[in-house]
Amino acid sequence: MRTRIVFVASLLRSGSTLLQKMLSVSPDVASSAEPWIMLPFWGMRHVDAARSIYFHHTAATAINDFVGNIADGEAAWESAVGNFARPLYEAAAGGSPVFLDKTPRYYLMLPLLRRALPEAPVVLLLRNPLAVLASICETFNRGRFIWYEYWLDWLEGHRCLAAAMREVGPEQIVVRYEDLVQAPAEVLPVLCERIGISYSEDMVSAYRSVQLKGRMGDPTGVYRYASVSSDSVDKWQEFFSSAYRRRIAEKMLSMIDPEDLDALGYPMDSLLRALHATPPRTGIDLRSRIEHLAGTVAHAVDFRYLQARWRARKNGEPYAYGYDRAP
C-alpha cells in the first residue's frame, strides 16, 4: 500500500511541533523534525529565492526557460516533483501507512504541493498574528524586540495562507492553534479522521514522549508545559504591554491586507481591541526602541550576508556561501 503523505504548513511559532508530536503518537504515523525537502522545488523556479555560489538567479531563469520549452511543461514539471517525492517519503515512512511532513514554510508552495501531490492532505495551522510575532521575538531572539529575519513569514506567510483559505481544496484541513490547545480532545478526532488514522487519548496526554529525528523544530514550546495548555493563547498581550510596542504592532498589522486577516479568521478590529484591552505600561520603553532600531539596521545592511562573508574569510573559504533572506 502506498504511503499516505500529510503536510502541515503554518507560520513559525504556530504550534506545528505540538501538532506533529500529537499525531506522531499514532503507530501509523512516521515523521521527522522538519524535512524541508520540498522547498527547493519552489525556490528553484524563483529568481530571488536564494543566493548561491552557482548564481541562483541565473539557474532559476534557465530552469524556467527549460520547462517553458517543453510541451505541456508545467504539467510535466509538477508530475516530476510528485514522482521525486513519493518514493522518498515512502522510504522515510519505514513501513508506516502515513508520513507526516511538518515544514511551516511550505505555505510558500501550497499550489505546487496540491498539483504535484493532489492525494496528500494539507493541514493549515493558523494562529493569531500578534501571538506569532511575540513568540518569534521571545523564542528566536531571547525576548528582544527584533524580528528582521522573519519579514518573509510576516508578509508572505499571511498572504499565502490567506490565499489558501480562499481556495479550499478537498484535501485541505484547517486547524486553529487556539482551538487545538483549548480543546484538543475535540479537534484531534476530527483531524485524525480526515487524514485516515485512529484517534487516541494518548495524543493529548503522552505527546511529550515522542522523539523525532532531526535538528529542526520547536526548541521551547512543546517542553514549556507539562501538558497541553491554553496559557499561551493570550500570553502575547504581556509582550505588547508598552505603548511603543503596541504602536509598532499596529504598523506591523497595517502591512497585512485586512481582507487576508478576515480570510485567516483574525479580523483587524478584533486584533486591535485585544492589543489595547489593558492600559499600556508607562515609560518610553527605551530598551525596545534600541532593539527595534538594531534589528532595522541589521536588516538594512544585510547582516547575514556580511556574517557569511566574514565566516568564509575566517575559514579560508573562497566564497561566502549563499543563504535565504526575506525581502
Secondary structure, DSSP 8 states (H G I E B T S, - for coil): ---EEEEEEE-TTSSHHHHHHHHHTSTTEEE-S---TTHHHHHTT-TTS---TT-HHHHHHHHHHHHHTSTTHHHHHHHHHHHHHHHHHHHHHTT-SEEEEE-GGGGGGHHHHHHHSTTS-EEEEE--HHHHHHHHHHHHSTT-S--GGGHHIIIIIHHHHHHHHHS--TTEEEEEHHHHHH-HHHHHHHHHHHHT----THHHHSGGG----SS-S-SSHHHHSSS--STTSSTHHHHT-BHHHHHHHHHHHHTS-HHHHHHHT--HHHHHHHHTSS--BSS--HHHHHHHHHHHHHHHTTHHHHHHHHHHHHTT-SS--------
